[in-house]
Amino acid sequence: MTDNVSSRVDTPTNISLNPSVSVSESLEYKTVSVFLVLLVCGVGIVGNIMVVLVVFTTRHMRTPTNCYLVSLAIADLTVLVAAGLPNVSDSLTGTWVFGHAGCLGITYLQYLGINVSSCSITAFTVERYIAICHPMKAQTVCTVSRAKRIIAGVWIFTCVYCMLWFFLVDIEVTEDGHVVCGYKVERELYLPIYLIDFAIFYVIPLLLAIVLYTLIARGADKGGEGEVNMTNSWGPVTKMLAVVVILFALLWMPYRTLVLINSFVSKEYLDAWFLLFCRTCIYANSAINPVIYNAMSQKFRSAFRGLYRCQRLEGNQRTMSVIQASLGTVRDPRTSQANSNGTNEKARRAVFNEPIDVTTKQNGSGCSETISVNRTNTDKSTDGGLGAFSDREGPFEIPVDREESGSPSTHDNTTLSDTSTTNDQQILTNM
């Protein structure tokens, strides 16, 4: 048994550090491990998918900061799927079931998600610093197109960097028949790699975040470059992102510290329950960010709620489409002459003896909602009352939330106005 335990101890992978056989195969450990991992990963997968959806489907959510948050969400999804879910099967079966290709691919994706998460946090920290401390420069530097290019560069660099792990891990069959995915060479040879990872993707991002957020706090108070005080407009966003950074530091600290210590000691510390705690912290870090956005950002909160309304609004739109089609086919005898002269709209009004128009608006998450608006005072509009819903950046620019935005009644005699921000500086501040 000693030889078997030693064999497994000497071959851990980065996230799936393998505890001793006796503890990991106990029913208590398996139950707690599977429950925690499924709970945290389930919440994280759903939450991060929602973050990606609300930014992709809602035009006013497409800001430079939110682009970095989408990158972070995709990286967190990668960690949860590549590290969390395989850990469940490992806990249940006690052996590696994904074969050689799975060992290489899953280990690669684990490191890819971890490192991209760190780089994305660093990127939005720098973006916050420029936006607050150098607001004039931010108008040309902090743009969505630039954010997309930076994100693409981060993913390309990290994809190439993590290819190193294709040559460092492999599966191994122990004497008791267990298959493990672990080190391919001696453990001591991995020390430089772990130290580089620890420095580039943990220490440097945290030191940079401490320095930049300190400058942000001072710059916000002074207004930055002689500009107006930006504390009120930038404060909520900056505080939310600072919380993301702090939780990243705290939740990754147990595992990073353990790996660093085990890289130098002759006998590794691999207590099963402590390893479960470390892994759970990693998964929690990847799962908690959407919760933070929902708790600290009104715009994300409104957009998340909009996702649940989509089905209902689509049903309403289909109903109104049927009504529109019916209105197009119904004819009143008194208006037949008008119809022949091309005035179908007035004929439809005559049927109900009420001048109405059926228009479509967009809610905060990009879902279409069809409403009826009295057009008594809007006949002079050359766009037939739809001009209020048109925007130079497309239809998804109109964030209408009846519960929070105070939108007009559907039977007002006024046209709904565009509530999107047009000032470039204000666009940068929106979450």
C-alpha positions in Angstrom: 0.0 0.0 0.0 2.9 2.4 0.7 4.3 2.0 -2.8 0.8 2.6 -4.3 0.3 5.8 -2.3 3.8 7.0 -3.1 3.2 6.4 -6.8 0.0 8.5 -6.8 1.5 11.2 -4.7 4.4 11.7 -7.1 2.2 12.2 -10.0 -0.3 15.0 -9.4 -1.6 17.3 -12.1 -2.0 21.1 -11.5 -5.6 21.3 -10.2 -6.4 17.6 -9.7 -3.9 17.0 -7.0 -4.4 13.5 -5.9 -4.9 12.8 -2.2 -4.1 9.5 -0.4 -6.0 6.5 -1.6 -7.5 5.6 1.7 -9.2 9.0 2.3 -10.2 9.7 -1.3 -12.0 6.3 -1.6 -14.0 6.8 1.5 -17.8 7.3 1.1 -17.7 10.4 3.2 -15.1 12.1 1.1 -16.7 11.1 -2.2 -20.1 12.4 -1.1 -18.8 15.8 0.1 -16.5 16.2 -2.8 -19.1 15.4 -5.5 -21.8 17.6 -3.8 -19.5 20.6 -3.4 -18.1 20.4 -6.9 -21.4 19.9 -8.6 -23.0 22.8 -6.6 -20.3 25.3 -7.2 -19.7 24.3 -10.9 -23.4 24.3 -11.6 -23.9 27.8 -10.3 -20.8 29.0 -12.0 -21.6 27.5 -15.4 -25.1 29.0 -15.5 -23.9 32.4 -14.2 -21.0 32.8 -16.6 -23.2 31.8 -19.6 -25.6 34.5 -18.6 -22.8 37.1 -18.5 -21.8 36.2 -22.0 -25.4 36.3 -23.3 -26.3 39.6 -21.8 -23.3 41.3 -23.2 -23.6 39.7 -26.7 -27.4 40.4 -27.0 -27.6 43.8 -25.4 -26.0 46.7 -27.3 -25.7 49.1 -24.4 -23.8 46.5 -22.4 -21.0 46.3 -25.0 -18.5 48.5 -23.2 -14.7 48.0 -23.0 -14.9 46.8 -19.4 -17.7 44.3 -20.2 -15.6 42.9 -23.1 -13.0 42.0 -20.5 -15.6 40.5 -18.3 -16.8 38.3 -21.1 -13.3 37.1 -21.6 -13.1 36.4 -17.9 -16.4 34.6 -18.0 -15.3 32.3 -20.9 -12.1 31.6 -19.1 -14.0 30.7 -15.9 -16.3 28.5 -17.9 -13.2 26.7 -19.2 -11.9 26.1 -15.6 -15.2 24.9 -14.4 -15.7 22.4 -17.2 -12.1 21.2 -17.6 -11.2 21.0 -13.9 -14.5 20.7 -12.0 -16.4 18.2 -14.0 -13.5 15.7 -14.5 -12.9 15.9 -10.7 -16.4 14.5 -10.2 -15.7 11.4 -12.2 -12.3 11.0 -10.5 -14.0 11.2 -7.1 -16.7 8.6 -8.0 -14.5 6.1 -9.8 -11.1 6.7 -8.1 -9.3 6.5 -11.5 -8.7 8.6 -14.6 -11.3 7.7 -17.2 -10.5 10.1 -20.0 -7.5 8.3 -21.5 -4.2 9.8 -22.8 -5.9 12.4 -25.1 -8.1 13.5 -22.2 -5.2 13.9 -19.9 -3.4 16.2 -22.4 -6.4 18.2 -23.4 -8.0 18.6 -20.0 -4.7 19.7 -18.4 -4.1 22.1 -21.2 -7.6 23.6 -20.8 -7.2 23.9 -17.1 -4.1 26.0 -17.4 -5.6 28.0 -20.3 -8.6 29.0 -18.3 -6.5 29.9 -15.2 -4.1 32.0 -17.1 -6.6 33.8 -19.2 -8.6 34.6 -16.1 -5.6 36.3 -14.6 -4.7 38.2 -17.8 -8.3 39.4 -18.2 -8.3 40.7 -14.6 -5.1 42.5 -15.3 -6.5 44.0 -18.5 -9.6 45.5 -17.0 -7.5 46.8 -14.1 -5.3 48.7 -16.5 -8.4 49.9 -18.4 -10.0 51.2 -15.2 -6.8 53.1 -14.4 -6.6 54.8 -17.7 -10.3 55.6 -17.7 -10.3 57.3 -14.3 -6.8 58.8 -14.0 -6.5 59.8 -17.7 -10.0 60.4 -18.9 -9.0 62.4 -22.0 -6.8 59.6 -23.2 -9.5 57.1 -22.3 -11.7 58.4 -25.1 -9.3 57.1 -27.7 -7.7 54.2 -25.8 -10.5 52.6 -23.9 -12.7 51.6 -26.8 -14.5 48.4 -27.6 -12.5 47.7 -30.7 -9.2 48.0 -28.8 -10.5 45.8 -26.0 -11.4 43.1 -28.5 -7.9 43.3 -30.0 -6.3 43.0 -26.5 -8.5 40.1 -25.6 -7.6 38.3 -28.8 -3.9 38.9 -28.1 -4.3 37.5 -24.6 -6.0 34.3 -25.8 -3.5 33.7 -28.5 -0.5 34.3 -26.2 -2.0 32.0 -23.5 -2.9 29.3 -26.0 0.6 29.2 -27.3 2.2 29.4 -23.8 0.0 26.5 -22.4 1.0 24.2 -25.2 4.0 23.4 -23.0 1.8 21.1 -21.0 1.2 18.8 -23.9 4.8 17.6 -23.3 4.8 17.5 -19.5 1.9 15.2 -18.5 0.8 11.7 -19.3 -1.3 8.9 -17.9 0.2 6.2 -15.6 -1.1 3.0 -14.3 -0.3 2.3 -10.6 0.4 -1.2 -9.2 -3.1 -1.4 -7.7 -4.7 -0.7 -11.2 -5.5 3.0 -10.7 -5.0 5.2 -13.7 -3.7 8.7 -13.0 -3.0 11.8 -15.1 0.2 13.4 -13.9 3.8 14.2 -14.3 5.7 12.8 -17.2 9.2 13.5 -15.8 10.7 14.0 -12.3 8.8 16.4 -10.1 11.9 18.6 -9.5 12.0 19.5 -13.1 8.6 21.3 -12.8 9.9 23.8 -10.3 10.9 26.5 -12.9 7.5 26.1 -14.6 5.5 26.5 -11.4 7.6 29.4 -10.3 7.1 31.2 -13.7 3.3 30.5 -13.5 3.2 31.7 -9.9 5.0 34.9 -10.8 3.4 35.8 -14.2 -0.2 34.8 -13.5 -0.6 35.5 -9.7 2.1 37.7 -8.1 2.6 40.3 -10.9 -1.2 40.7 -11.5 -1.8 41.3 -7.8 1.0 43.7 -7.3 -0.1 45.6 -10.4 -3.7 45.7 -9.2 -2.6 47.0 -5.8 -0.6 49.8 -7.4 -3.2 50.8 -10.0 -6.2 50.7 -7.6 -4.2 52.9 -5.2 -3.6 55.4 -8.1 -7.3 55.1 -9.1 -8.4 56.0 -5.6 -6.2 59.1 -5.6 -7.0 60.0 -9.2 -10.7 59.8 -8.7 -10.5 62.2 -5.8 -8.3 64.7 -7.7 -10.2 64.3 -11.0 -7.2 63.2 -13.0 -5.2 65.4 -15.4 -7.2 68.4 -14.1 -10.5 66.9 -15.2 -13.7 66.9 -13.4 -14.0 64.6 -10.3 -15.1 61.2 -11.7 -15.7 59.5 -8.3 -19.5 59.5 -8.6 -19.6 58.1 -12.1 -16.8 55.6 -11.9 -17.1 54.6 -8.2 -19.6 51.7 -8.5 -17.8 50.0 -11.5 -14.4 50.3 -9.9 -15.6 49.0 -6.6 -17.1 46.0 -8.2 -14.0 45.2 -10.2 -11.8 45.7 -7.1 -14.0 43.1 -5.3 -13.3 40.7 -8.2 -9.6 41.2 -7.9 -9.6 40.7 -4.1 -11.6 37.5 -4.3 -9.2 36.3 -7.0 -6.3 36.9 -4.7 -8.0 35.2 -1.6 -9.5 32.2 -3.3 -6.4 31.3 -5.3 -4.0 31.8 -2.3 -4.5 28.4 -0.7 -3.8 26.4 -3.8 -1.0 28.6 -5.1 0.7 28.5 -1.7 0.4 24.8 -1.5 1.9 24.2 -5.0 4.8 26.6 -4.2 5.6 24.9 -0.9 5.3 21.4 -2.4 7.7 22.4 -5.1 10.5 22.9 -2.5 9.9 20.2 0.1 11.0 16.6 -0.2 7.7 15.2 0.9 4.6 16.8 -0.4 1.7 17.8 1.8 -1.4 16.2 0.2 -4.0 16.0 2.9 -7.2 15.0 1.1 -9.6 17.4 2.9 -7.2 20.3 2.5 -6.9 19.6 -1.2 -10.7 19.5 -1.5 -10.8 22.9 0.2 -8.2 24.3 -2.3 -10.0 22.9 -5.3 -13.4 24.2 -4.0 -11.8 27.7 -3.6 -10.6 27.6 -7.2 -14.1 26.6 -8.5 -15.7 29.2 -6.3 -13.5 31.9 -7.8 -14.7 31.0 -11.3 -18.3 30.8 -10.1 -18.7 33.9 -7.9 -18.1 36.7 -10.4 -21.6 36.7 -12.0 -23.0 36.9 -8.4 -20.8 39.9 -7.8 -22.1 41.6 -11.0 -25.7 40.9 -10.0 -25.2 42.3 -6.5 -23.2 45.4 -7.4 -24.2 46.4 -10.9 -27.8 47.6 -11.6 -27.3 47.3 -15.3 -26.2 43.6 -15.1 -29.0 43.0 -12.7 -31.5 44.4 -15.1 -30.0 42.6 -18.0 -30.1 39.3 -16.2 -33.7 39.7 -15.5 -34.3 40.5 -19.1 -33.1 37.1 -20.1 -36.0 35.5 -18.2 -38.5 37.8 -19.9 -37.4 36.9 -23.4 -39.8 33.9 -23.8 -42.8 35.9 -22.5 -42.0 38.9 -24.7 -41.5 36.7 -27.8 -44.9 35.2 -27.2 -46.4 38.7 -26.9 -44.7 39.8 -30.1 -46.1 36.8 -32.0 -49.6 37.6 -30.7 -49.3 41.2 -31.9 -48.0 40.0 -35.2 -51.1 38.0 -35.7 -53.2 41.1 -34.8 -51.2 43.2 -37.4 -51.8 40.6 -40.0 -55.5 40.6 -39.2 -55.6 44.3 -39.4 -54.0 44.2 -42.8 -56.8 41.9 -44.2 -59.9 43.5 -42.5 -61.6 46.1 -44.6 -64.5 48.5 -43.8 -66.9 49.3 -46.6 -66.8 53.0 -45.7 -63.0 53.1 -46.4 -62.8 51.0 -49.6 -62.3 54.1 -51.7 -59.5 55.3 -49.4 -57.9 51.9 -49.7 -57.9 52.1 -53.4 -56.0 55.4 -53.1 -53.3 53.8 -51.0 -54.5 54.8 -47.5 -54.6 51.4 -45.9 -53.4 52.7 -42.6 -56.5 55.0 -42.2 -58.8 52.2 -43.2 -57.4 50.0 -40.4 -57.9 52.8 -37.9 -61.5 53.2 -39.0 -62.3 49.5 -38.2 -61.7 50.1 -34.5 -62.6 53.8 -34.5 -59.3 54.5 -32.7 -56.0 55.8 -34.1 -53.3 53.3 -32.9 -50.0 52.1 -34.1 -48.3 48.9 -33.3 -44.6 49.3 -32.7 -41.7 47.2 -31.4 -39.2 48.2 -28.8 -36.2 46.5 -27.3 -35.9 45.7 -23.6 -32.6 45.8 -21.7 -31.4 42.4 -22.9 -32.1 42.8 -26.6 -35.5 41.0 -26.5 -38.2 42.5 -28.7 -41.4 43.6 -27.1 -44.5 44.7 -29.1 -46.6 47.5 -27.7 -49.5 49.8 -28.8 -49.0 53.5 -28.7 -51.7 56.1 -29.4 -50.7 58.0 -32.6 -53.1 60.9 -32.3 -50.3 63.5 -32.1 -47.6 61.6 -34.1 -48.9 61.7 -37.6 -46.4 64.4 -38.5 -43.5 62.1 -38.0 -42.1 61.0 -41.3 -41.1 57.6 -39.9 -44.6 56.7 -38.7 -43.8 56.9 -35.0 -40.8 54.5 -35.2 -38.2 57.2 -35.2 -38.0 57.2 -31.4 -37.0 53.6 -31.5 -34.3 54.0 -34.2 -30.7 54.6 -33.2 -27.5 55.1 -35.1 -25.9 52.1 -33.4 -28.8 49.6 -34.0 -32.0 48.5 -32.4 -30.3 46.8 -29.4 -29.3 50.3 -28.1 -32.6 50.9 -26.5 -32.6 49.6 -22.9 -36.2 49.7 -21.7 -36.9 48.2 -18.3 -40.4 48.9 -17.1 -39.6 48.2 -13.4 -36.5 50.5 -13.2 -36.3 52.8 -16.1 -39.6 54.5 -15.6 -40.7 54.0 -19.2 -43.9 55.7 -20.4 -47.3 54.0 -20.3 -48.1 52.1 -23.5 -51.0 54.4 -24.2 -49.3 57.7 -23.7 -49.7 60.4 -26.4 -45.9 60.8 -26.4 -43.3 58.8 -28.3 -41.0 56.7 -26.2 -37.6 58.3 -26.2 -34.2 56.7 -26.6 -32.7 56.2 -23.2 -29.2 55.2 -24.3 -26.2 57.3 -23.6 -24.8 59.2 -26.5 -21.8 61.0 -24.8 -18.6 59.0 -25.4 -17.4 59.6 -21.8 -20.7 58.4 -20.4 -20.6 55.3 -22.5 -17.3 54.3 -20.9 -18.9 54.6 -17.5 -21.9 52.4 -18.2 -21.9 48.8 -17.0 
